[in-house]
């Protein structure tokens, strides 16, 4: 996994979280958990946290597409990065 690309994607996700003032607290917390878990990924190849499973991320991204399209786009980028890393 390209760590620089991951860092940029996670920073974009943080920025979108900061801008999404209308985001409910449960969704905000879930996205913060995703950022935290993604930051904790390393080359060790341990188990993938539940928050980072592709199906869960895809459902979340689709749910944001209408009201938070930029946030959804960043989540799709994260999904692609994780897939390329084999997660």
TAZI-V185177 format. One record per backbone hydrogen bond with DSSP energy under -0.5 kcal/mol. CO is the residue of the C=O (numbers start at 1). NH is the residue of the N-H. E is the energy in kcal/mol with one decimal. If there is no record, write none. Layout:
# TAZI-V185177
CO | NH | E
CO | NH | E
This chain:
# TAZI-V185177
1 | 3 | -0.9
2 | 6 | -2.1
3 | 7 | -2.5
4 | 8 | -2.2
5 | 9 | -2.3
6 | 10 | -2.7
7 | 11 | -2.2
8 | 12 | -2.2
9 | 13 | -2.1
10 | 14 | -2.4
11 | 15 | -2.5
12 | 16 | -2.4
13 | 17 | -2.2
14 | 18 | -2.0
15 | 19 | -1.7
16 | 20 | -1.6
19 | 21 | -2.1
20 | 23 | -1.5
24 | 28 | -2.4
25 | 29 | -2.6
26 | 30 | -2.2
27 | 31 | -2.5
28 | 32 | -2.2
29 | 33 | -2.3
30 | 34 | -1.9
31 | 35 | -2.3
32 | 36 | -2.5
33 | 37 | -2.8
34 | 38 | -2.7
35 | 39 | -2.4
36 | 40 | -1.3
38 | 41 | -1.0
42 | 45 | -1.1
49 | 52 | -1.9
50 | 53 | -1.7
53 | 57 | -2.4
54 | 58 | -2.8
55 | 59 | -2.3
56 | 60 | -2.0
57 | 61 | -2.8
58 | 62 | -2.6
59 | 63 | -1.8
60 | 64 | -1.0
61 | 64 | -0.7
61 | 65 | -0.8
62 | 65 | -0.8
64 | 68 | -2.8
68 | 72 | -2.3
69 | 73 | -2.2
70 | 74 | -2.1
71 | 75 | -2.1
72 | 76 | -2.2
73 | 77 | -1.9
74 | 78 | -2.2
75 | 79 | -2.5
76 | 80 | -2.3
77 | 81 | -2.5
78 | 82 | -2.6
79 | 83 | -2.3
80 | 84 | -2.5
81 | 85 | -1.5
82 | 87 | -3.0
83 | 86 | -1.5
